[in-house]
Amino acid sequence: MAKGLLKKFRTSLLLWNGYAQIEWRAGSTDSARNVFSTALGMSADFPEANRQDAIFLWRTWVWEELMHGDTSRAIRVLLSINAGTLLLDGDDRLNLQGLPSALVLKARRVSVSTN
């Protein structure tokens, strides 16, 4: 049913957010992460009014990672908000290229203190 609604209302980031949360609650964290990533990636082509809801997906994703106990990934997602795209390499390491050096330094400090 959710996938049918997503096909009909493809640009509804709130609906994508809800779907990702359903996946997460069902224990499909990788699927939920994929939903967050896919929706945020597609949102660049959405009308401005729809793109404004992207912050809800970012916020939810960060909180889900924190509740899951993955502080490092939560920080990675949080740092990705400003770029508007997930700053992870294929092997799930943070890609820090293009970020201000002060932000990178702060992120490294937080990451080291949480490990």
Stockholm file with secondary structure:
# STOCKHOLM 1.0

chainA/1-115         MAKGLLKKFRTSLLLWNGYAQIEWRAGSTDSARNVFSTALGMSADFPEANRQDAIFLWRTWVWEELMHGDTSRAIRVLLSINAGTLLLDGDDRLNLQGLPSALVLKARRVSVSTN
#=GR chainA/1-115 SS CHHHHHHHTTTCHHHHHHHHHHHHHTTCHHHHHHHHHHHHHHGGGSCHHHHTTHHHHHHHHHHHHHHHTCHHHHHHHHHHHHHTSCCBCTTSCBCCTTSCHHHHHHHHHHHHHHC
#=GC SS_cons         CHHHHHHHTTTCHHHHHHHHHHHHHTTCHHHHHHHHHHHHHHGGGSCHHHHTTHHHHHHHHHHHHHHHTCHHHHHHHHHHHHHTSCCBCTTSCBCCTTSCHHHHHHHHHHHHHHC
//
